[in-house]
Amino acid sequence: MITQIVALKNLQRRPVRTWCMVFFVFMLAASLFMSSVLVDSMEASLEKTVNRIGADVIVVPKEYESSMADSLFMGELCNFSFDSKWVEDIKNVDGIEAISPQLYMQTMSASCCDSAVQLIAFDPETDFIVSSWLEDDGIKMPGRGEFIVGSSITPGDSGTMKFFNVEYKVIGQLEKTGTSYDSCVFMNYDTAQDMMNGETWVKFFGETPDVRQMVSSLMIRAEEDMPITTIAGAINFKLPDGSPVSAYTTNGIMSDAMASVESMGSYTRILMGLISVLVVAALLCIFTITINERTKEFGILASLGADSSKLSGIVLTEGFMIGLAGGLIGTAVSVAVIMIFGGTIVNVMELPQLNSDIAYMLMLGLRCTGLALVVSVAASLYSAWKVSRNNLDALIKGEEM
């Protein structure tokens, strides 16, 4: 107890030096916390997106593979399609258990629409993706003129949403998934056709297409124990030369995003290693300099009966207190930044979402504080060793350690 009191008094007596060391540890803890949240959030969103898709193979226009990935992972709006005649060349491929089309329609942020969101039309008769979500959330299948919306979309007070100057009834809202689907609106093909037949749609786009002849993505579920790469290869082999579409595995479409997240994680680990080394070096220098300035202080304590273990314990305790203070402050400030500016960070860095779960941040905060303690105590070890090695006469005379 005496050791802790003496260490605390020493830190309070030199506030500028103390807060400089706390600042170094604070930067380490805050950097680790923020970078971990960013990487972990991207990895979690990527995993959730792949799991949420529910399709093993996806057929899209060849030039829109990256757009599909951006839509699935980042929630970016997309609007592309291919002729449904190609579906006939695909549906009879061996190993396919289920196949269902989806159509993506991009809205505009204008007076005609409540918001710019991704509209997705699906076929209830063949669908195996949206229907499973509705079943999990206890929502009925949407009929003509009805919408199902993601968790990030808030319907009007009347339970409706307006698109292209037409009001549509919202009959259900999906639970939050942390994926791009949270900001999507789902409808059946009949509703999509009515929307495209409307005057406002024609005014903006100048055409009234037949939605039954349009497909943006063809979602395919493989039979059990059937390799999905085999199915994708078989589909591409069966498609004639010059076809505008190609089959990709879900992981294949998301491969660029996966590679980016893995690279970001590797760079983060390297950066945190460098920061840790720099913080240890900075604290080591400060501890060494200040210890040499305090030789008489340690000499007096030694003359009063403090042995070498007590003297080194004081130094280690100072390192522990500095690490604890820097770690806790760094973690607290990082949590506050995420809670207050999380939305801004997501928009500026173009992230799917930030993981702001309290339990997750608590565990991460403990890890960051633990690292801060280890780094700070490690930096004080050399000074503690030097104090314990000096004899009483040298300490009292104030000789440099």
VMD Tcl script that draws the C-alpha trace (Angstrom):
set ca {
  {0.00 0.00 0.00}
  {2.87 2.36 0.84}
  {4.43 1.63 -2.54}
  {1.24 2.66 -4.35}
  {0.92 5.86 -2.30}
  {4.52 6.89 -2.95}
  {4.16 6.14 -6.67}
  {0.97 8.19 -6.89}
  {2.55 11.12 -5.05}
  {5.53 11.02 -7.41}
  {3.25 11.18 -10.44}
  {1.22 14.04 -8.96}
  {4.39 16.00 -8.16}
  {5.41 16.04 -11.85}
  {2.09 16.55 -13.67}
  {3.59 17.66 -17.01}
  {5.85 14.62 -17.23}
  {3.07 12.33 -16.06}
  {0.51 13.56 -18.57}
  {3.03 13.38 -21.41}
  {3.55 9.68 -20.67}
  {-0.20 9.14 -20.26}
  {-0.69 10.80 -23.66}
  {1.61 8.31 -25.38}
  {-0.31 5.39 -23.88}
  {-3.61 7.10 -24.66}
  {-2.68 7.32 -28.35}
  {-1.75 3.63 -28.39}
  {-5.02 2.51 -26.78}
  {-7.19 4.84 -28.89}
  {-5.47 3.81 -32.13}
  {-5.86 0.12 -31.32}
  {-9.50 0.54 -30.33}
  {-10.55 2.55 -33.38}
  {-8.66 0.41 -35.90}
  {-10.04 -2.78 -34.33}
  {-13.60 -1.45 -34.54}
  {-13.14 -0.55 -38.21}
  {-11.64 -3.89 -39.22}
  {-13.96 -6.00 -37.06}
  {-17.01 -4.12 -38.35}
  {-16.03 -4.69 -41.97}
  {-15.30 -8.38 -41.35}
  {-18.60 -8.85 -39.52}
  {-20.57 -7.04 -42.24}
  {-18.89 -9.11 -44.92}
  {-19.68 -12.37 -43.13}
  {-23.27 -11.32 -42.46}
  {-23.74 -10.28 -46.06}
  {-22.51 -13.60 -47.43}
  {-24.68 -15.53 -44.94}
  {-27.70 -13.30 -45.53}
  {-27.63 -13.65 -49.30}
  {-28.67 -17.28 -49.02}
  {-27.58 -18.09 -52.58}
  {-24.58 -20.20 -53.52}
  {-24.25 -18.91 -57.08}
  {-25.35 -15.59 -58.57}
  {-25.75 -14.83 -62.27}
  {-25.32 -11.16 -63.22}
  {-24.27 -9.20 -66.31}
  {-20.53 -9.64 -66.82}
  {-19.65 -5.96 -66.58}
  {-21.65 -5.50 -63.36}
  {-19.93 -8.00 -61.08}
  {-18.24 -5.21 -59.09}
  {-21.51 -3.24 -58.94}
  {-23.20 -6.30 -57.47}
  {-20.50 -6.58 -54.82}
  {-20.81 -2.87 -53.97}
  {-24.56 -3.25 -53.67}
  {-24.39 -6.30 -51.43}
  {-21.57 -5.11 -49.18}
  {-21.69 -1.31 -49.21}
  {-25.38 -0.83 -49.97}
  {-24.65 1.30 -53.02}
  {-27.63 1.77 -55.34}
  {-27.49 -0.14 -58.61}
  {-29.70 -0.43 -61.66}
  {-28.78 -3.08 -64.22}
  {-30.56 -5.99 -65.87}
  {-30.37 -8.66 -68.54}
  {-32.98 -10.38 -70.68}
  {-34.81 -13.17 -68.86}
  {-34.42 -15.45 -71.91}
  {-31.00 -16.43 -70.56}
  {-32.69 -17.98 -67.55}
  {-33.93 -20.85 -69.75}
  {-30.33 -21.73 -70.63}
  {-29.43 -21.91 -66.95}
  {-32.32 -23.49 -65.06}
  {-31.74 -27.04 -66.30}
  {-28.11 -27.28 -65.24}
  {-27.53 -30.33 -63.05}
  {-27.02 -29.68 -59.35}
  {-29.36 -26.69 -59.05}
  {-31.93 -27.07 -56.27}
  {-33.64 -23.68 -56.55}
  {-33.41 -20.68 -58.82}
  {-35.09 -17.29 -58.50}
  {-34.76 -13.90 -60.25}
  {-34.47 -10.49 -58.62}
  {-34.77 -7.05 -60.20}
  {-32.99 -3.97 -58.82}
  {-34.58 -0.57 -59.37}
  {-32.84 2.60 -58.27}
  {-34.99 5.46 -56.99}
  {-34.10 9.12 -56.74}
  {-33.90 11.57 -53.90}
  {-36.54 13.89 -55.28}
  {-40.08 15.04 -54.67}
  {-41.38 11.90 -56.35}
  {-39.84 9.61 -53.75}
  {-39.59 9.54 -49.97}
  {-35.90 8.61 -50.18}
  {-33.23 7.26 -52.49}
  {-33.19 3.56 -51.64}
  {-32.65 0.28 -53.44}
  {-35.91 -1.21 -54.64}
  {-35.77 -4.99 -55.12}
  {-38.48 -6.95 -56.92}
  {-38.62 -10.70 -56.38}
  {-40.79 -13.58 -57.52}
  {-42.72 -15.07 -54.55}
  {-43.37 -18.29 -56.48}
  {-39.69 -19.18 -56.84}
  {-38.06 -17.09 -54.11}
  {-36.10 -18.84 -51.39}
  {-34.24 -15.83 -49.95}
  {-36.67 -13.05 -49.00}
  {-39.35 -15.58 -48.06}
  {-37.04 -17.13 -45.44}
  {-36.44 -13.69 -43.91}
  {-40.17 -13.01 -43.80}
  {-40.79 -16.36 -42.15}
  {-38.14 -15.66 -39.51}
  {-39.65 -12.22 -38.77}
  {-43.27 -13.38 -38.89}
  {-44.18 -11.20 -41.88}
  {-46.56 -12.24 -44.63}
  {-45.59 -12.20 -48.30}
  {-46.25 -8.77 -49.89}
  {-49.12 -8.51 -52.34}
  {-49.73 -6.07 -55.13}
  {-49.03 -2.50 -54.00}
  {-47.35 -3.64 -50.77}
  {-43.79 -3.24 -49.52}
  {-41.48 -4.92 -47.04}
  {-38.76 -2.54 -45.83}
  {-35.38 -2.99 -44.17}
  {-34.73 -1.96 -40.58}
  {-33.04 1.33 -41.55}
  {-36.09 2.62 -43.43}
  {-38.80 4.41 -41.52}
  {-42.28 4.46 -43.13}
  {-44.54 7.47 -42.78}
  {-47.03 7.88 -39.96}
  {-49.72 6.38 -42.16}
  {-47.66 3.24 -42.72}
  {-47.02 4.08 -46.34}
  {-44.15 5.22 -48.55}
  {-44.29 7.27 -51.74}
  {-42.30 6.37 -54.83}
  {-42.81 8.08 -58.18}
  {-45.78 9.98 -56.72}
  {-47.66 6.81 -55.75}
  {-48.32 5.71 -52.17}
  {-47.49 2.10 -51.30}
  {-48.48 0.26 -48.14}
  {-45.71 -1.00 -45.86}
  {-46.85 -4.31 -44.36}
  {-43.69 -5.25 -42.49}
  {-40.18 -4.29 -41.48}
  {-37.31 -6.77 -41.33}
  {-35.12 -7.09 -38.27}
  {-31.77 -5.36 -38.27}
  {-29.08 -7.47 -39.93}
  {-26.16 -5.07 -40.18}
  {-26.03 -5.57 -43.96}
  {-27.00 -3.51 -47.00}
  {-30.42 -5.20 -46.96}
  {-31.33 -2.98 -43.99}
  {-31.78 -0.10 -46.45}
  {-33.71 -1.96 -49.17}
  {-37.39 -2.06 -50.11}
  {-38.83 -5.38 -51.30}
  {-41.88 -5.93 -53.53}
  {-43.25 -8.50 -55.92}
  {-43.01 -8.23 -59.70}
  {-46.63 -7.05 -60.05}
  {-45.92 -4.03 -57.87}
  {-42.74 -3.32 -59.81}
  {-44.69 -3.44 -63.09}
  {-47.34 -1.04 -61.75}
  {-44.59 1.33 -60.64}
  {-42.96 1.32 -64.09}
  {-46.34 1.82 -65.77}
  {-46.90 5.01 -63.78}
  {-46.79 8.48 -65.35}
  {-43.94 9.67 -63.16}
  {-41.74 6.69 -64.03}
  {-42.34 7.32 -67.74}
  {-41.61 11.02 -67.22}
  {-38.25 10.27 -65.65}
  {-37.15 7.26 -67.71}
  {-39.23 7.48 -70.87}
  {-40.07 3.79 -71.09}
  {-42.41 1.14 -69.72}
  {-40.52 -2.15 -69.77}
  {-41.98 -5.58 -69.12}
  {-40.48 -6.52 -65.73}
  {-41.05 -10.22 -66.42}
  {-38.46 -9.94 -69.18}
  {-35.89 -8.27 -66.89}
  {-33.52 -9.86 -64.41}
  {-30.79 -8.12 -62.44}
  {-29.51 -11.15 -60.59}
  {-30.40 -14.81 -60.79}
  {-30.06 -16.37 -57.35}
  {-29.17 -20.08 -57.33}
  {-29.07 -22.57 -54.47}
  {-27.05 -25.71 -55.04}
  {-28.15 -29.21 -54.14}
  {-26.66 -30.58 -50.96}
  {-23.08 -31.85 -51.33}
  {-22.82 -30.29 -54.79}
  {-19.68 -28.09 -55.13}
  {-20.82 -24.57 -55.96}
  {-17.77 -23.93 -58.12}
  {-18.83 -26.89 -60.25}
  {-22.29 -25.41 -60.76}
  {-20.91 -21.97 -61.63}
  {-18.52 -23.58 -64.11}
  {-21.29 -25.68 -65.65}
  {-23.50 -22.63 -66.11}
  {-20.74 -20.63 -67.79}
  {-19.91 -23.62 -70.02}
  {-23.55 -24.00 -71.07}
  {-24.05 -20.32 -71.87}
  {-23.31 -19.64 -75.56}
  {-20.38 -17.47 -76.61}
  {-21.23 -13.81 -76.50}
  {-23.83 -14.12 -73.75}
  {-23.99 -10.96 -71.64}
  {-24.15 -12.82 -68.33}
  {-21.87 -14.96 -66.22}
  {-22.22 -17.10 -63.10}
  {-20.19 -16.35 -59.99}
  {-20.02 -17.98 -56.60}
  {-21.10 -15.70 -53.76}
  {-17.58 -15.75 -52.34}
  {-16.24 -14.98 -55.81}
  {-18.36 -11.85 -56.12}
  {-17.25 -10.74 -52.67}
  {-13.60 -11.74 -53.21}
  {-12.35 -8.18 -53.80}
  {-14.08 -6.96 -50.66}
  {-12.67 -9.90 -48.70}
  {-9.16 -9.18 -49.99}
  {-9.49 -5.50 -49.06}
  {-10.62 -6.33 -45.54}
  {-7.78 -8.84 -45.10}
  {-5.25 -6.29 -46.36}
  {-6.65 -3.65 -44.05}
  {-6.36 -6.07 -41.13}
  {-2.74 -6.87 -42.00}
  {-1.80 -3.21 -42.34}
  {-3.52 -2.45 -39.04}
  {-1.57 -5.15 -37.21}
  {1.71 -3.86 -38.66}
  {0.81 -0.28 -37.77}
  {-0.14 -1.21 -34.22}
  {3.15 -3.07 -33.84}
  {5.08 0.01 -34.93}
  {3.06 2.28 -32.65}
  {3.66 -0.08 -29.73}
  {7.42 -0.02 -30.36}
  {7.43 3.78 -30.60}
  {5.40 4.14 -27.39}
  {7.73 1.76 -25.53}
  {10.77 3.69 -26.81}
  {9.28 7.05 -25.82}
  {8.27 5.88 -22.34}
  {11.61 4.13 -21.87}
  {13.47 7.35 -22.61}
  {11.27 9.39 -20.28}
  {11.54 6.84 -17.46}
  {15.33 6.63 -17.85}
  {15.78 10.40 -17.82}
  {13.49 10.97 -14.86}
  {14.94 8.08 -12.86}
  {18.42 9.62 -13.16}
  {16.96 12.90 -11.88}
  {15.48 11.12 -8.84}
  {18.52 9.29 -7.48}
  {18.60 11.34 -4.27}
  {14.90 10.68 -3.77}
  {15.52 6.93 -3.99}
  {18.58 7.33 -1.77}
  {16.48 8.91 0.97}
  {13.90 6.14 0.69}
  {16.66 3.54 0.86}
  {18.16 5.18 3.96}
  {14.73 5.02 5.57}
  {14.68 1.26 5.13}
  {13.26 0.71 1.64}
  {15.05 -2.24 0.04}
  {15.73 -2.69 -3.67}
  {12.47 -4.55 -4.27}
  {10.48 -1.68 -2.74}
  {12.32 0.89 -4.88}
  {11.83 -1.06 -8.10}
  {8.21 -1.66 -7.06}
  {7.63 2.09 -6.93}
  {8.88 2.48 -10.51}
  {6.81 -0.44 -11.77}
  {3.75 0.89 -9.97}
  {4.22 4.25 -11.69}
  {4.36 2.44 -15.03}
  {1.22 0.50 -14.14}
  {-0.68 3.68 -13.16}
  {0.37 5.48 -16.32}
  {-0.68 2.51 -18.45}
  {-4.01 2.17 -16.65}
  {-4.80 5.88 -16.96}
  {-3.80 6.07 -20.62}
  {-5.64 2.85 -21.49}
  {-8.87 3.84 -19.77}
  {-8.85 7.38 -21.18}
  {-8.04 6.13 -24.67}
  {-10.82 3.55 -24.53}
  {-13.37 5.99 -23.07}
  {-12.63 8.67 -25.66}
  {-12.84 6.11 -28.49}
  {-16.20 4.81 -27.28}
  {-17.51 8.38 -27.02}
  {-16.33 9.17 -30.56}
  {-18.03 6.07 -31.98}
  {-21.29 6.70 -30.13}
  {-21.42 10.39 -31.11}
  {-19.83 10.44 -34.56}
  {-20.47 6.84 -35.69}
  {-22.77 7.92 -38.53}
  {-20.28 10.48 -39.79}
  {-17.44 7.94 -39.70}
  {-19.54 5.46 -41.71}
  {-20.31 8.09 -44.36}
  {-16.82 9.56 -44.62}
  {-15.03 6.19 -44.75}
  {-17.79 4.55 -46.82}
  {-18.25 1.66 -44.42}
  {-21.29 -0.64 -44.25}
  {-21.66 -0.03 -40.50}
  {-19.77 0.30 -37.22}
  {-20.13 -2.29 -34.50}
  {-21.36 -0.27 -31.51}
  {-22.55 -3.21 -29.43}
  {-21.86 -2.48 -25.76}
  {-20.62 -5.99 -24.92}
  {-18.25 -5.94 -27.91}
  {-16.85 -2.52 -27.01}
  {-16.43 -3.55 -23.37}
  {-14.37 -6.60 -24.31}
  {-12.34 -4.60 -26.84}
  {-11.78 -1.89 -24.24}
  {-10.41 -4.47 -21.81}
  {-8.01 -5.75 -24.50}
  {-6.81 -2.25 -25.36}
  {-6.35 -1.32 -21.71}
  {-4.49 -4.58 -21.13}
  {-2.10 -3.82 -23.99}
  {-1.59 -0.30 -22.65}
  {-0.69 -1.74 -19.24}
  {1.74 -4.26 -20.75}
  {3.45 -1.60 -22.86}
  {3.74 0.90 -20.01}
  {5.01 -1.63 -17.47}
  {7.45 -3.02 -20.05}
  {8.84 0.47 -20.59}
  {9.42 0.87 -16.84}
  {11.19 -2.48 -16.37}
  {14.62 -1.17 -17.34}
  {14.39 1.75 -14.91}
  {13.14 -0.54 -12.15}
  {16.07 -2.89 -12.78}
  {18.57 0.01 -12.65}
  {17.14 1.26 -9.34}
  {17.34 -2.20 -7.78}
  {20.99 -2.62 -8.87}
  {22.37 0.58 -7.29}
  {23.84 0.59 -3.79}
  {22.75 2.92 -1.02}
  {25.84 5.17 -1.12}
  {25.49 5.82 -4.86}
  {21.82 6.67 -4.47}
  {22.40 9.09 -1.60}
  {25.25 10.80 -3.50}
  {22.93 11.24 -6.49}
  {25.25 9.42 -8.89}
  {23.78 8.72 -12.33}
  {22.31 5.24 -12.64}
}
mol new
graphics top color blue
foreach p $ca { graphics top sphere $p radius 0.5 }
foreach p [lrange $ca 0 end-1] q [lrange $ca 1 end] { graphics top cylinder $p $q radius 0.2 }
display resetview
